[in-house]
Amino acid sequence: MRVEVKVDREWLEKWRNYFTEYYDIGGVEEKVREAISFTKLYIRDSIVAVSGGKDSMTMLHIVYNNISHDITVFHWDHGPWLMPRHIENEILENIRKVAPKARLVVKRYAYGANPRSRIDYVKWYKAFFRTLEEIGARHHLLGIRAEESGNRRARGSIVRKRKWIEVYPVYYFTWRDIWAYIFKHNVPVPRTYFKYAKMLGWSRARLTTFHDQEFMKYGSPNIDSIILWRNKSIMVDSSRKVL
C-alpha cells in the first residue's frame, strides 16, 4: 500500500524562498566550509550513519559532494511497526540520489518487525551499537547537533567510545542552517517533514520512529496519530504480511 503525502506547494515555495535567502545572509556557507575541513580529519576508516532525517541527509550531501564518493553509508531500518514502509522506501531512494556511488549497508534488528519492538528499547540500542561494532569502522559520522539538547551540547563535536570515535560534522548547525542547506542544494528529505512543519513549525519538524512508546512522555505518538493516522493500525495485516 502506497500512502501519498500531499504537500501545499504554495506554502512550501514561500518557505523555500525564505530559507534560500537565509542561506546567504545567515552565514551557512561558512559553516559548511568548517564542516568540510573538520570532517576531512576523520573520513578515513569511517562510516556515515544516515537515518534519512534532515540532519543526516545534510551531512551526507556535504561529505559526498565535497570530500569523497568512496564512502560507506550505514542505515538502520527500524522495521514496519516503527517506520512505515512508504517512508522507509523514500529514505532509501533519497540516500541513493544523494550518494549514488557510495556503498550502502542496511541493517535491521530482528525485533523491528514486531509491534513490541520498542517496549524494551534498551535491547534495541544494544543491538544498534553491536551492529556498529560489527561493521568495524574506527570513525562513525553522525548528524548530531548541539542545538538539539543540553546533553548533546555537553558532548562536543567528537565523542570517543570504547571501540570507535563518533564525529558530528553538522554539530554547530542550527535548525535554520539545516533547512537553508536543504532548500539551497535541493537535498531530498521525506515529504512527511512538510506535514509536521506545517503543523508544528520548522524548528520542531522531525523524523524519528513513529507511534513509538519511547517518546510517549513527549507526546510524540499522539501527534503521529494525527499526521500519520493511516499507519497507526495497518502496518501489518492479519497474515503478518507487510502492507
C-alpha positions as protocol buffer text, in pm:
chain_id: "A"
residue {
  index: 1
  type: MET
  ca { x: 0 y: 0 z: 0 }
}
residue {
  index: 2
  type: ARG
  ca { x: 146 y: 334 z: -105 }
}
residue {
  index: 3
  type: VAL
  ca { x: 49 y: 635 z: 104 }
}
residue {
  index: 4
  type: GLU
  ca { x: 79 y: 966 z: -78 }
}
residue {
  index: 5
  type: VAL
  ca { x: 183 y: 1272 z: 122 }
}
residue {
  index: 6
  type: LYS
  ca { x: 18 y: 1579 z: -22 }
}
residue {
  index: 7
  type: VAL
  ca { x: 218 y: 1900 z: 7 }
}
residue {
  index: 8
  type: ASP
  ca { x: 87 y: 2256 z: -7 }
}
residue {
  index: 9
  type: ARG
  ca { x: 306 y: 2375 z: -295 }
}
residue {
  index: 10
  type: GLU
  ca { x: 238 y: 2746 z: -248 }
}
residue {
  index: 11
  type: TRP
  ca { x: 317 y: 2727 z: 123 }
}
residue {
  index: 12
  type: LEU
  ca { x: 633 y: 2525 z: 56 }
}
residue {
  index: 13
  type: GLU
  ca { x: 756 y: 2762 z: -212 }
}
residue {
  index: 14
  type: LYS
  ca { x: 720 y: 3057 z: 27 }
}
residue {
  index: 15
  type: TRP
  ca { x: 941 y: 2883 z: 279 }
}
residue {
  index: 16
  type: ARG
  ca { x: 1187 y: 2770 z: 12 }
}
residue {
  index: 17
  type: ASN
  ca { x: 1241 y: 3135 z: -78 }
}
residue {
  index: 18
  type: TYR
  ca { x: 1287 y: 3227 z: 288 }
}
residue {
  index: 19
  type: PHE
  ca { x: 1543 y: 2956 z: 359 }
}
residue {
  index: 20
  type: THR
  ca { x: 1744 y: 3007 z: 40 }
}
residue {
  index: 21
  type: GLU
  ca { x: 1770 y: 3377 z: 122 }
}
residue {
  index: 22
  type: TYR
  ca { x: 1872 y: 3291 z: 478 }
}
residue {
  index: 23
  type: TYR
  ca { x: 2148 y: 3066 z: 341 }
}
residue {
  index: 24
  type: ASP
  ca { x: 2329 y: 3372 z: 206 }
}
residue {
  index: 25
  type: ILE
  ca { x: 2264 y: 3619 z: 485 }
}
residue {
  index: 26
  type: GLY
  ca { x: 2292 y: 3370 z: 771 }
}
residue {
  index: 27
  type: GLY
  ca { x: 2648 y: 3259 z: 702 }
}
residue {
  index: 28
  type: VAL
  ca { x: 2558 y: 2900 z: 627 }
}
residue {
  index: 29
  type: GLU
  ca { x: 2827 y: 2860 z: 363 }
}
residue {
  index: 30
  type: GLU
  ca { x: 3094 y: 2939 z: 622 }
}
residue {
  index: 31
  type: LYS
  ca { x: 2962 y: 2661 z: 847 }
}
residue {
  index: 32
  type: VAL
  ca { x: 2967 y: 2424 z: 550 }
}
residue {
  index: 33
  type: ARG
  ca { x: 3335 y: 2501 z: 485 }
}
residue {
  index: 34
  type: GLU
  ca { x: 3414 y: 2447 z: 852 }
}
residue {
  index: 35
  type: ALA
  ca { x: 3228 y: 2116 z: 847 }
}
residue {
  index: 36
  type: ILE
  ca { x: 3426 y: 2003 z: 542 }
}
residue {
  index: 37
  type: SER
  ca { x: 3762 y: 2090 z: 697 }
}
residue {
  index: 38
  type: PHE
  ca { x: 3668 y: 1920 z: 1023 }
}
residue {
  index: 39
  type: THR
  ca { x: 3533 y: 1603 z: 861 }
}
residue {
  index: 40
  type: LYS
  ca { x: 3837 y: 1556 z: 636 }
}
residue {
  index: 41
  type: LEU
  ca { x: 4036 y: 1476 z: 951 }
}
residue {
  index: 42
  type: TYR
  ca { x: 3821 y: 1169 z: 1018 }
}
residue {
  index: 43
  type: ILE
  ca { x: 3697 y: 1050 z: 678 }
}
residue {
  index: 44
  type: ARG
  ca { x: 3948 y: 764 z: 658 }
}
residue {
  index: 45
  type: ASP
  ca { x: 3823 y: 438 z: 807 }
}
residue {
  index: 46
  type: SER
  ca { x: 3477 y: 583 z: 860 }
}
residue {
  index: 47
  type: ILE
  ca { x: 3110 y: 510 z: 801 }
}
residue {
  index: 48
  type: VAL
  ca { x: 2844 y: 774 z: 752 }
}
residue {
  index: 49
  type: ALA
  ca { x: 2539 y: 684 z: 961 }
}
residue {
  index: 50
  type: VAL
  ca { x: 2226 y: 813 z: 786 }
}
residue {
  index: 51
  type: SER
  ca { x: 1879 y: 787 z: 936 }
}
residue {
  index: 52
  type: GLY
  ca { x: 1725 y: 966 z: 639 }
}
residue {
  index: 53
  type: GLY
  ca { x: 1630 y: 1267 z: 850 }
}
residue {
  index: 54
  type: LYS
  ca { x: 1716 y: 1628 z: 770 }
}
residue {
  index: 55
  type: ASP
  ca { x: 2039 y: 1642 z: 971 }
}
residue {
  index: 56
  type: SER
  ca { x: 2191 y: 1317 z: 845 }
}
residue {
  index: 57
  type: MET
  ca { x: 2091 y: 1389 z: 484 }
}
residue {
  index: 58
  type: THR
  ca { x: 2257 y: 1731 z: 507 }
}
residue {
  index: 59
  type: MET
  ca { x: 2568 y: 1566 z: 648 }
}
residue {
  index: 60
  type: LEU
  ca { x: 2567 y: 1302 z: 373 }
}
residue {
  index: 61
  type: HIS
  ca { x: 2531 y: 1564 z: 99 }
}
residue {
  index: 62
  type: ILE
  ca { x: 2821 y: 1767 z: 238 }
}
residue {
  index: 63
  type: VAL
  ca { x: 3050 y: 1465 z: 277 }
}
residue {
  index: 64
  type: TYR
  ca { x: 2969 y: 1302 z: -57 }
}
residue {
  index: 65
  type: ASN
  ca { x: 2986 y: 1617 z: -268 }
}
residue {
  index: 66
  type: ASN
  ca { x: 3284 y: 1786 z: -103 }
}
residue {
  index: 67
  type: ILE
  ca { x: 3507 y: 1516 z: 43 }
}
residue {
  index: 68
  type: SER
  ca { x: 3470 y: 1171 z: -113 }
}
residue {
  index: 69
  type: HIS
  ca { x: 3242 y: 944 z: -315 }
}
residue {
  index: 70
  type: ASP
  ca { x: 3424 y: 643 z: -174 }
}
residue {
  index: 71
  type: ILE
  ca { x: 3229 y: 619 z: 150 }
}
residue {
  index: 72
  type: THR
  ca { x: 3021 y: 360 z: 331 }
}
residue {
  index: 73
  type: VAL
  ca { x: 2672 y: 471 z: 428 }
}
residue {
  index: 74
  type: PHE
  ca { x: 2510 y: 285 z: 716 }
}
residue {
  index: 75
  type: HIS
  ca { x: 2132 y: 295 z: 753 }
}
residue {
  index: 76
  type: TRP
  ca { x: 1927 y: 135 z: 1029 }
}
residue {
  index: 77
  type: ASP
  ca { x: 1581 y: 16 z: 923 }
}
residue {
  index: 78
  type: HIS
  ca { x: 1354 y: 27 z: 1229 }
}
residue {
  index: 79
  type: GLY
  ca { x: 1104 y: -212 z: 1073 }
}
residue {
  index: 80
  type: PRO
  ca { x: 743 y: -164 z: 958 }
}
residue {
  index: 81
  type: TRP
  ca { x: 593 y: -103 z: 1303 }
}
residue {
  index: 82
  type: LEU
  ca { x: 815 y: 196 z: 1374 }
}
residue {
  index: 83
  type: MET
  ca { x: 888 y: 326 z: 1024 }
}
residue {
  index: 84
  type: PRO
  ca { x: 605 y: 300 z: 769 }
}
residue {
  index: 85
  type: ARG
  ca { x: 727 y: 128 z: 454 }
}
residue {
  index: 86
  type: HIS
  ca { x: 645 y: 419 z: 223 }
}
residue {
  index: 87
  type: ILE
  ca { x: 869 y: 644 z: 433 }
}
residue {
  index: 88
  type: GLU
  ca { x: 1145 y: 382 z: 459 }
}
residue {
  index: 89
  type: ASN
  ca { x: 1141 y: 333 z: 82 }
}
residue {
  index: 90
  type: GLU
  ca { x: 1156 y: 708 z: 30 }
}
residue {
  index: 91
  type: ILE
  ca { x: 1455 y: 731 z: 265 }
}
residue {
  index: 92
  type: LEU
  ca { x: 1648 y: 466 z: 71 }
}
residue {
  index: 93
  type: GLU
  ca { x: 1565 y: 638 z: -258 }
}
residue {
  index: 94
  type: ASN
  ca { x: 1687 y: 971 z: -118 }
}
residue {
  index: 95
  type: ILE
  ca { x: 2015 y: 821 z: 5 }
}
residue {
  index: 96
  type: ARG
  ca { x: 2082 y: 673 z: -338 }
}
residue {
  index: 97
  type: LYS
  ca { x: 2000 y: 1005 z: -506 }
}
residue {
  index: 98
  type: VAL
  ca { x: 2244 y: 1197 z: -287 }
}
residue {
  index: 99
  type: ALA
  ca { x: 2523 y: 936 z: -283 }
}
residue {
  index: 100
  type: PRO
  ca { x: 2479 y: 708 z: -587 }
}
residue {
  index: 101
  type: LYS
  ca { x: 2835 y: 573 z: -582 }
}
residue {
  index: 102
  type: ALA
  ca { x: 2858 y: 514 z: -209 }
}
residue {
  index: 103
  type: ARG
  ca { x: 2843 y: 167 z: -54 }
}
residue {
  index: 104
  type: LEU
  ca { x: 2509 y: 136 z: 127 }
}
residue {
  index: 105
  type: VAL
  ca { x: 2475 y: -102 z: 424 }
}
residue {
  index: 106
  type: VAL
  ca { x: 2122 y: -152 z: 562 }
}
residue {
  index: 107
  type: LYS
  ca { x: 2059 y: -344 z: 883 }
}
residue {
  index: 108
  type: ARG
  ca { x: 1752 y: -418 z: 1092 }
}
residue {
  index: 109
  type: TYR
  ca { x: 1718 y: -551 z: 1444 }
}
residue {
  index: 110
  type: ALA
  ca { x: 1505 y: -868 z: 1441 }
}
residue {
  index: 111
  type: TYR
  ca { x: 1250 y: -715 z: 1679 }
}
residue {
  index: 112
  type: GLY
  ca { x: 1195 y: -434 z: 1432 }
}
residue {
  index: 113
  type: ALA
  ca { x: 917 y: -635 z: 1265 }
}
residue {
  index: 114
  type: ASN
  ca { x: 730 y: -671 z: 1594 }
}
residue {
  index: 115
  type: PRO
  ca { x: 485 y: -417 z: 1744 }
}
residue {
  index: 116
  type: ARG
  ca { x: 651 y: -466 z: 2084 }
}
residue {
  index: 117
  type: SER
  ca { x: 994 y: -391 z: 1946 }
}
residue {
  index: 118
  type: ARG
  ca { x: 1050 y: -75 z: 2149 }
}
residue {
  index: 119
  type: ILE
  ca { x: 869 y: -157 z: 2474 }
}
residue {
  index: 120
  type: ASP
  ca { x: 1213 y: -265 z: 2595 }
}
residue {
  index: 121
  type: TYR
  ca { x: 1407 y: -23 z: 2377 }
}
residue {
  index: 122
  type: VAL
  ca { x: 1729 y: -80 z: 2571 }
}
residue {
  index: 123
  type: LYS
  ca { x: 1763 y: -404 z: 2372 }
}
residue {
  index: 124
  type: TRP
  ca { x: 1725 y: -202 z: 2054 }
}
residue {
  index: 125
  type: TYR
  ca { x: 2008 y: 34 z: 2150 }
}
residue {
  index: 126
  type: LYS
  ca { x: 2233 y: -259 z: 2238 }
}
residue {
  index: 127
  type: ALA
  ca { x: 2160 y: -420 z: 1902 }
}
residue {
  index: 128
  type: PHE
  ca { x: 2227 y: -95 z: 1718 }
}
residue {
  index: 129
  type: PHE
  ca { x: 2566 y: -34 z: 1877 }
}
residue {
  index: 130
  type: ARG
  ca { x: 2660 y: -401 z: 1846 }
}
residue {
  index: 131
  type: THR
  ca { x: 2595 y: -369 z: 1472 }
}
residue {
  index: 132
  type: LEU
  ca { x: 2822 y: -64 z: 1454 }
}
residue {
  index: 133
  type: GLU
  ca { x: 3094 y: -266 z: 1622 }
}
residue {
  index: 134
  type: GLU
  ca { x: 3047 y: -548 z: 1371 }
}
residue {
  index: 135
  type: ILE
  ca { x: 3097 y: -308 z: 1079 }
}
residue {
  index: 136
  type: GLY
  ca { x: 3432 y: -225 z: 1231 }
}
residue {
  index: 137
  type: ALA
  ca { x: 3499 y: 133 z: 1115 }
}
residue {
  index: 138
  type: ARG
  ca { x: 3706 y: 347 z: 1350 }
}
residue {
  index: 139
  type: HIS
  ca { x: 3512 y: 670 z: 1288 }
}
residue {
  index: 140
  type: HIS
  ca { x: 3133 y: 697 z: 1283 }
}
residue {
  index: 141
  type: LEU
  ca { x: 2994 y: 1016 z: 1130 }
}
residue {
  index: 142
  type: LEU
  ca { x: 2651 y: 1110 z: 1268 }
}
residue {
  index: 143
  type: GLY
  ca { x: 2416 y: 1403 z: 1210 }
}
residue {
  index: 144
  type: ILE
  ca { x: 2401 y: 1511 z: 1575 }
}
residue {
  index: 145
  type: ARG
  ca { x: 2368 y: 1883 z: 1652 }
}
residue {
  index: 146
  type: ALA
  ca { x: 2446 y: 2076 z: 1970 }
}
residue {
  index: 147
  type: GLU
  ca { x: 2121 y: 2272 z: 1948 }
}
residue {
  index: 148
  type: GLU
  ca { x: 1907 y: 1963 z: 1998 }
}
residue {
  index: 149
  type: SER
  ca { x: 1960 y: 1916 z: 2372 }
}
residue {
  index: 150
  type: GLY
  ca { x: 2177 y: 2005 z: 2669 }
}
residue {
  index: 151
  type: ASN
  ca { x: 2325 y: 1657 z: 2672 }
}
residue {
  index: 152
  type: ARG
  ca { x: 2432 y: 1691 z: 2311 }
}
residue {
  index: 153
  type: ARG
  ca { x: 2585 y: 2034 z: 2373 }
}
residue {
  index: 154
  type: ALA
  ca { x: 2787 y: 1884 z: 2656 }
}
residue {
  index: 155
  type: ARG
  ca { x: 2928 y: 1609 z: 2434 }
}
residue {
  index: 156
  type: GLY
  ca { x: 3126 y: 1826 z: 2197 }
}
residue {
  index: 157
  type: SER
  ca { x: 3174 y: 1752 z: 1826 }
}
residue {
  index: 158
  type: ILE
  ca { x: 3381 y: 1437 z: 1893 }
}
residue {
  index: 159
  type: VAL
  ca { x: 3295 y: 1157 z: 2136 }
}
residue {
  index: 160
  type: ARG
  ca { x: 3538 y: 875 z: 2200 }
}
residue {
  index: 161
  type: LYS
  ca { x: 3371 y: 540 z: 2257 }
}
residue {
  index: 162
  type: ARG
  ca { x: 3541 y: 221 z: 2371 }
}
residue {
  index: 163
  type: LYS
  ca { x: 3584 y: 85 z: 2017 }
}
residue {
  index: 164
  type: TRP
  ca { x: 3527 y: 384 z: 1789 }
}
residue {
  index: 165
  type: ILE
  ca { x: 3508 y: 761 z: 1769 }
}
residue {
  index: 166
  type: GLU
  ca { x: 3181 y: 941 z: 1697 }
}
residue {
  index: 167
  type: VAL
  ca { x: 3220 y: 1251 z: 1477 }
}
residue {
  index: 168
  type: TYR
  ca { x: 2946 y: 1512 z: 1429 }
}
residue {
  index: 169
  type: PRO
  ca { x: 3009 y: 1715 z: 1108 }
}
residue {
  index: 170
  type: VAL
  ca { x: 2698 y: 1936 z: 1140 }
}
residue {
  index: 171
  type: TYR
  ca { x: 2730 y: 1979 z: 1516 }
}
residue {
  index: 172
  type: TYR
  ca { x: 2723 y: 2361 z: 1505 }
}
residue {
  index: 173
  type: PHE
  ca { x: 2440 y: 2392 z: 1254 }
}
residue {
  index: 174
  type: THR
  ca { x: 2109 y: 2535 z: 1375 }
}
residue {
  index: 175
  type: TRP
  ca { x: 1775 y: 2410 z: 1251 }
}
residue {
  index: 176
  type: ARG
  ca { x: 1761 y: 2714 z: 1020 }
}
residue {
  index: 177
  type: ASP
  ca { x: 2104 y: 2630 z: 882 }
}
residue {
  index: 178
  type: ILE
  ca { x: 1991 y: 2275 z: 809 }
}
residue {
  index: 179
  type: TRP
  ca { x: 1675 y: 2375 z: 627 }
}
residue {
  index: 180
  type: ALA
  ca { x: 1860 y: 2650 z: 441 }
}
residue {
  index: 181
  type: TYR
  ca { x: 2114 y: 2396 z: 318 }
}
residue {
  index: 182
  type: ILE
  ca { x: 1842 y: 2152 z: 215 }
}
residue {
  index: 183
  type: PHE
  ca { x: 1650 y: 2408 z: 10 }
}
residue {
  index: 184
  type: LYS
  ca { x: 1963 y: 2571 z: -134 }
}
residue {
  index: 185
  type: HIS
  ca { x: 2104 y: 2240 z: -259 }
}
residue {
  index: 186
  type: ASN
  ca { x: 1776 y: 2055 z: -322 }
}
residue {
  index: 187
  type: VAL
  ca { x: 1862 y: 1779 z: -76 }
}
residue {
  index: 188
  type: PRO
  ca { x: 1577 y: 1523 z: -77 }
}
residue {
  index: 189
  type: VAL
  ca { x: 1409 y: 1451 z: 257 }
}
residue {
  index: 190
  type: PRO
  ca { x: 1092 y: 1255 z: 336 }
}
residue {
  index: 191
  type: ARG
  ca { x: 784 y: 1456 z: 244 }
}
residue {
  index: 192
  type: THR
  ca { x: 633 y: 1375 z: 582 }
}
residue {
  index: 193
  type: TYR
  ca { x: 857 y: 1650 z: 716 }
}
residue {
  index: 194
  type: PHE
  ca { x: 644 y: 1910 z: 546 }
}
residue {
  index: 195
  type: LYS
  ca { x: 327 y: 1789 z: 720 }
}
residue {
  index: 196
  type: TYR
  ca { x: 499 y: 1815 z: 1057 }
}
residue {
  index: 197
  type: ALA
  ca { x: 647 y: 2157 z: 969 }
}
residue {
  index: 198
  type: LYS
  ca { x: 308 y: 2297 z: 874 }
}
residue {
  index: 199
  type: MET
  ca { x: 152 y: 2170 z: 1195 }
}
residue {
  index: 200
  type: LEU
  ca { x: 436 y: 2224 z: 1445 }
}
residue {
  index: 201
  type: GLY
  ca { x: 674 y: 2469 z: 1276 }
}
residue {
  index: 202
  type: TRP
  ca { x: 1008 y: 2410 z: 1101 }
}
residue {
  index: 203
  type: SER
  ca { x: 1205 y: 2408 z: 1425 }
}
residue {
  index: 204
  type: ARG
  ca { x: 1007 y: 2106 z: 1551 }
}
residue {
  index: 205
  type: ALA
  ca { x: 966 y: 1915 z: 1225 }
}
residue {
  index: 206
  type: ARG
  ca { x: 1126 y: 1576 z: 1283 }
}
residue {
  index: 207
  type: LEU
  ca { x: 1181 y: 1226 z: 1156 }
}
residue {
  index: 208
  type: THR
  ca { x: 1201 y: 969 z: 1433 }
}
residue {
  index: 209
  type: THR
  ca { x: 1036 y: 634 z: 1486 }
}
residue {
  index: 210
  type: PHE
  ca { x: 658 y: 677 z: 1466 }
}
residue {
  index: 211
  type: HIS
  ca { x: 396 y: 570 z: 1723 }
}
residue {
  index: 212
  type: ASP
  ca { x: 692 y: 488 z: 1945 }
}
residue {
  index: 213
  type: GLN
  ca { x: 639 y: 426 z: 2317 }
}
residue {
  index: 214
  type: GLU
  ca { x: 989 y: 552 z: 2392 }
}
residue {
  index: 215
  type: PHE
  ca { x: 868 y: 904 z: 2313 }
}
residue {
  index: 216
  type: MET
  ca { x: 531 y: 879 z: 2485 }
}
residue {
  index: 217
  type: LYS
  ca { x: 638 y: 1123 z: 2759 }
}
residue {
  index: 218
  type: TYR
  ca { x: 693 y: 1390 z: 2492 }
}
residue {
  index: 219
  type: GLY
  ca { x: 351 y: 1334 z: 2336 }
}
residue {
  index: 220
  type: SER
  ca { x: 502 y: 1228 z: 2004 }
}
residue {
  index: 221
  type: PRO
  ca { x: 276 y: 924 z: 1943 }
}
residue {
  index: 222
  type: ASN
  ca { x: -28 y: 1149 z: 1984 }
}
residue {
  index: 223
  type: ILE
  ca { x: 96 y: 1380 z: 1710 }
}
residue {
  index: 224
  type: ASP
  ca { x: 186 y: 1082 z: 1491 }
}
residue {
  index: 225
  type: SER
  ca { x: -169 y: 954 z: 1529 }
}
residue {
  index: 226
  type: ILE
  ca { x: -298 y: 1278 z: 1377 }
}
residue {
  index: 227
  type: ILE
  ca { x: -46 y: 1319 z: 1095 }
}
residue {
  index: 228
  type: LEU
  ca { x: 8 y: 950 z: 1011 }
}
residue {
  index: 229
  type: TRP
  ca { x: -327 y: 816 z: 1121 }
}
residue {
  index: 230
  type: ARG
  ca { x: -347 y: 576 z: 827 }
}
residue {
  index: 231
  type: ASN
  ca { x: -38 y: 396 z: 951 }
}
residue {
  index: 232
  type: LYS
  ca { x: -138 y: 355 z: 1314 }
}
residue {
  index: 233
  type: SER
  ca { x: -325 y: 28 z: 1270 }
}
residue {
  index: 234
  type: ILE
  ca { x: -244 y: -101 z: 923 }
}
residue {
  index: 235
  type: MET
  ca { x: 130 y: -161 z: 938 }
}
residue {
  index: 236
  type: VAL
  ca { x: 86 y: -538 z: 929 }
}
residue {
  index: 237
  type: ASP
  ca { x: -228 y: -729 z: 830 }
}
residue {
  index: 238
  type: SER
  ca { x: -363 y: -1041 z: 998 }
}
residue {
  index: 239
  type: SER
  ca { x: -149 y: -1266 z: 780 }
}
residue {
  index: 240
  type: ARG
  ca { x: 166 y: -1081 z: 901 }
}
residue {
  index: 241
  type: LYS
  ca { x: 230 y: -952 z: 553 }
}
residue {
  index: 242
  type: VAL
  ca { x: 374 y: -602 z: 549 }
}
residue {
  index: 243
  type: LEU
  ca { x: 136 y: -355 z: 387 }
}
